[in-house]
């Protein structure tokens, strides 16, 4: 047995499955396939979801696993596709009946038929993901005859003609870049050309599936490589045309890079594997193409690009079906990334406002600003973050965000001003929080807040 796969077979879920199925009709028939085998042979960490394939039906197998108490949940079964999902030792395992697939010209739903292991392997995306590992014996089968050598050489190759593989599931166009990014593999002859030729077919893939692949690229340490490949191969034209618009947009004297290259430089510096922060870095200047103007003296301006950028980022992330709380955080960072400007001083009042407005996003904003500075031309005017960090730390210690808001709530505001719910209530609350920030009102002093609202507040003064 190859010692590289021993650790994989010792995984609690797989070991429990092997123990239960030993001596049954399933012994020797269960094969681990896909990323788990690939990663074991590459000595890479695998998140722990496993795919197993066998020739013949898997529905009865997964039902018996539940009845025997091996699976903690009743199997989620899809008989039409020959797949079922179970939970063993807190690990999700997907069972697949070896199958062949064919597609109608204008449909993404496959016609599925029972098949051999060899047939099943050839319907998969890449040879490196097609290696089979027997659950009981540890035998490795390389049905394509190229999987092991491609793994050794670091090459992405499709089991079939690449055009056919991409036509069968166009998401593989994006997965090609994702695996090249994650694994550091090169392309077999003809693969990149096929991806470029077929990129337009991604328009027929759901936004959710595209999002999931895009996320795996953008949180990777080599995210900028993946994004460059997406741009080079025409994938961005289909799934992120807003990024294409940034290519070649010159930024003036403070920059030595166009907007696209600058955005990648900022992402590269900011990248710590955090999806929120990486999306903010990538999209922080997304609206520069539409806000660009040139003064009579030739100075390039991007007035309001941070506000328009937040709007455009919101549209992009909603289109890709990202969760609302993530969208809100990313857009907040984009909208405020110019807030610190290039001022040499940062007052305690300004620090209080920043803490109030950003709260838990203060540190991510400072990280984004630092990355943005790094992406500018050496010697360009830049904000001094050291004193700003010190001032903010002082505010956070003395007056956390919860104490930088109005002492009274919206209901009391409506009663005092005799106004209905609406925008005016928010304006009054903001005015009161400004009094707290400027030090003329204590955050705990409800009585003074009520009196100030009655005597000093004038609607429309903000």
N, C-alpha and C positions, 0 to 999 in steps of 0.2 A: 504493500500500500504506500502511495506517495505520502510522505510525512507532512507535506504542506496541507493536506486535507484532514488530517487527524483531528485538529482542533475544531474544524467545522462539524465533523461527525460526533464530536463530544458535546456539542451544544445541547443543553437540557431538553429542549423540545424535540430535536432530532433523535437524541439518544432514547427518549421515552417512546417515540414512535417506532424506532428500530426494535426495541425490547418487546413492545406489544405485538408487532407484526411478525416477529421471528416464529417460525414453526407454522405459520398460516400460509394460505395460498398467495399472500402478498410478499412473502419473503423473496428477495432477489428481484422483485418487479418494480420497486420504487426507486426512482432516479431523481436526485437533486439536479436542477438545471438553472442556468441564468447567472445573475450577478453574484450569488453566494459562492458558486464554484469558481467563477473568474476571480473574485476577490481573495478567496483562500489561496489560489495558486499564485496570486500577485502579492500575498502577505499584506493585503489592504484590509482596513476595518470595514465590516459590513453591518448595517443597522439591525439586521436580525430577522427580516422578513424572508421567508423561504418559499420557493416554488418547487413542487414535486410533480413529476409526470410518470404515467404508466400506460402501457398498452391495455386498452379495455376500459370499462366503466369505473368511475371514481365515486359515484353517488352512494352506492352501497357501502363502500369503504368508509367514507366520512360519516355516514349514519352509524355504522358500527363503532367508530371511534367515540362518538357521543354516548352511545348506549353502554360502552365499556368504561365510561368515565375518564377516558384519555383526553378528550376534548371538553373544555369547560363550557362551550356554547353549542347549541344545535347548529349544524352546518348550514351556511348560506350557499344554496345550490343554484346553479344555472345550467340545467340539463341541455338546453339548446346549444350551448357553447362547450359543454363537457367540462365545466369548472365548478369547484366547490371550495369554500373557505372555512377553516376551523381555527380553534385557539387551543394550543397545547403549551402548558407551562408558561402562560402569559405571552406566548409568541404566536403571531398570525402565520398560518401556513396555508398556501393555496395549492390545491391539487388540480391537475389538468389531465384529462384523457388525451393521449396522443392523437393529434388530429391534423387533417389537411384543411386548407382554406382556399376559397376562390371568391372573387368579387365581381359584381356587375359593374359596368363601366361608370355609372353615376351613383353608386351606393357605397357607403363605408361599412355596411353590415355584411359580414362574410357568410358564405355558404359553408357550413362545417360538415365534415365527414370523418368517421373513424379512420385512423391511419396507424402506421408503424412509428416507432421512435425516430427512424431516419426521416420519414416524411415530416414529422413534427419539428425536427431540428431545422429542416430547410425552409420552414415558414417563418423562422425567427429572424431578428434584425441583423445581428453580426456574428461572425464565427466565434469571437471571443466570448459571446454570451450563449453559445449553443452547446457547450461541453456538458456532458452527463456524468454524474457521480453516483454510483450505486450506494444506496443507504446502508445496505447490509455488508457488502464485500469491500467497499472502497474502490472498486474498479472505476477508472475514468475512460469514457468512450468519446471519441472525437469523430463523429459520423461524417463531417465534411472533409476530414483529412487535413484541414488547415487551421483549425481552432487553436491547437497547442502551439504551432509554429507562429501564428499571428500574435498570440499572447506573448510569446517570447520576444518577437521582433517589435512589438508595440504598434500593430497595424489594425486599423478598422477595415474589415472587409465584409461584404454581405454574402450569405450562403448562395443566393441566386444572383442573376444579373442585377446590378444595383437599381436599374430603372424599375424592374419588376418588384423588387423589395420596397421601393419608395411608393410605387403605385398602390401596392397592397395596403399600406398604412402611411399616408403622407406625414404623420407626426414623426416618422423616422428621419425626415429631413432635418428637423430640429434636434432630434436625439443624436444624430451624427455629430453635431457640434457639441452637444452636451457631453457625450462620451469622450470626444477629443479633448475637451476642457478638463474633465474629471480625471481621465486616465493618462493624459499627455501622449496619446497615440497619434500617429500619422494616418493618412488616408491611403488605401489601396488604389492602384491606378483606375481612373474613371469614376471614383466615388464622389470627389468634390465637384467634378464637372456635372454629374447627375444631380447632386443636391442643388446646384445653381440652376440647372435646367428645370427642375421640378419644384422649385421654391414656391411658385404661385399656387400650388396645390394645398398649401397650408391654409389658404382662405376657406377651405372646406372643413377644417378641423375646429372643434369647439374651443372657445376661449379658455375654458377651464383646463383642458389638456395642454394647451400652449403655455398657459401660466405655470403649470407644474414643472414643465421642462425649463422654462425661462428662470424660475426660482433656483433650480439646481445649478444653473450657469452663474447667476448673479451673486450667489453666496459662496461660490467656490474661490479658493485662493487665486486661481487663474481666471477670474471673471473677465478681466479686460481682454484676455486672449479670446475667450468665447464670444464676447461682444464684437470684437474685430472680425471674427469669422462669420458671425451673423450678418455683419455689414458687407463683408467681401463677397459672400455667397448669395446675396440678394434676399436673405431671410428678413432683415429689418424692413425692407420695402413692403413686405406683406404684413408683418405682425407689429412693427414699431416704426411706422413711417415718420413719426415725429422726430425720431433720432436721425433719420436720413436727412431731414431738413437742416440739421446742425452742421453737417459736413461742409467744410469750406467757408464757413461764416467767420470772417476775420473780426478780431475784437479790439484792435487799437493798441496804443503804446504800452499799456500795462501787461499785455499778453504776448507770448511768443507762439501760442498754439491757437488753432481755430476752436470753435465751441465744442466740436466733437472730440478732438484730441485732448482739450482741456478737461472735459467731463470724464474721460477715461483716466486722465492723470489724477484727478480728484478722487475717483472711485478707487484707484489703485492704492493711494495713500490712506484712504479711509477704511479700506476693506479689513474688517476683523470677523467676517463671516456672519454679520448681523443683517438680516434682510431689510429691516426698516432703514438702517443707516446707509446701506449700500444703494437702495432705491433713491433715497434723498440725494446722495452724491451723484448718481447717474442723471437724475432729472433736475438738479438744482438750477441749471441754466437752460432748460428745455424751451423756454419762450424767448430766448434771445433772437432767434431768426425773425420773429414777427414783431419785435419791439426795437429792432436796430434802426438807428438814424445817424446821420453824419452832420455835425455842425458846419457852418460856413468855413471855419478854420481847419476843417478836416478831422476834428475830434469825434471818435465813434462813441455813441451813447446807446444805452439800453434801458430807457426810462420805464420803470414799473415792471421789469421782467420778472421780478420775484413774485409779484402779485399775479401776473398772468401765468407765470410758471406753475403756481399752486393750482390754478384753475385747470391748466392743461394736464398736470400730473393727476389731478382728480379724475379727469376724463379717461386718461390712459388706464389707470388702475381699476376704475370701475368697468371699463370695457373688458379687462382681463379677469374680472370677477374676484379681485382681492377682497378680503374682509374689511368691513367699514372702519373698525378701530385702527387697523394698519394704515388705511388710506388717510384717515384723519391725521395720524402722527406724521406720516411722510409729507403731506401737504403743509402741515404746520412748519416743519423744518425748512421746506423749500421757500415758503412765504417769508420766513424770518432770517434767511441766511445772509441778507445784506444789512441786518439790523445794527450790527456793531460798527459798520462803516470803517473809517480809517482815523477816527478821533484818537488823540493822544491821552485823553482823560476819560474816565468812566465814573460818573457820580454815583453816590449811594442811592439816589432816587432812581437813576437809570437801572441800577442793579435790582432794585426792588421791583420795578416794572417788568424786567426780564423774568425774574423768578415768578412773579404773579402770572404772567402770560404764558410762560413755557413750562413751569412747574417741573415735572419729571423729565422733560425734554431739554432742560438747560444743558446738561453735559453732552448729549448727542449733538446739540446745536454747536457748542464750542468745538466739538470734534470735527463737524462739517466745516466750520469756518477755518479751522487749522488746515484741513485738507485743501480747501479752496485757495488759501494763501500759498500753499505748497505748489499748486498748479499754475500760479501766476509767473510772470517773467521775473527772474532774479533782479533785485534792486527796485522793484515796483513798490509804491507806498503800501504799507500793510498795517493792520491793527495789531497792537501789542497785547497779546492774550494773557501774559503773566499777571499784570496788575488787574485786569478784568476778572480773571479767575479768583484772585485774592478778594476782590470786592464782593463777588458773588458768594464766595464761601462765607464771608462775614455775614451777609444778609441771610443766607440759608441757616446759619447757626442761630442768629438772633431772632429772625422773623420768617418762619417757613411760609410757603405760599398760602396756606390756609388762613394766615393772619394778615394777609395783604389784600383782603377783600372787604366788601361792605359789611359793617356790623349788623345790619338789618337785611331781611330778605325781600323778595319781590312783592309778597303779599302786603307787607307793611308799607312799602313804597306806594302801592296802589291805593291803600287806605289814606295815607297822608296827603298825597297829591290828587286824590279823587280821580284816578285815571284807570282805564280798562287795561287788560293784558295787551302787550304789544311791544313794539320797538322802543317806545318812550320809557318803559319800565327798565329795560336793559341800559339805556343811556343814563338814567338816574343812578342805577347801581354802579355803573362804571365811574360816574362822577364821585360817588362816595368812596369807592376804592382808591381813586386818585388822591382824595384827602388823606386817606390812611397812608398811602405811599409817600406823600409829601410831608408827613409828620404833623398835620394839623388836626388829625382825628385818630383816637386810639381804636384799635381793632375790636376791643371789647366794650367800647362805650356806646351802647345802643341809644341812651338818652340824648347824648350829644349828636349822634347821627340823625336822629329824628328832628332835633332842633335845627341843625344845619340845613337839612333838606327843606324844612319849612321856610327858613329865613334867607338862605344864601343861594339855593339852587335856582338856576334859570335854564329852562329847556332850550336846547340848541346851542349851548355854550361850549360843547366839546367839538 
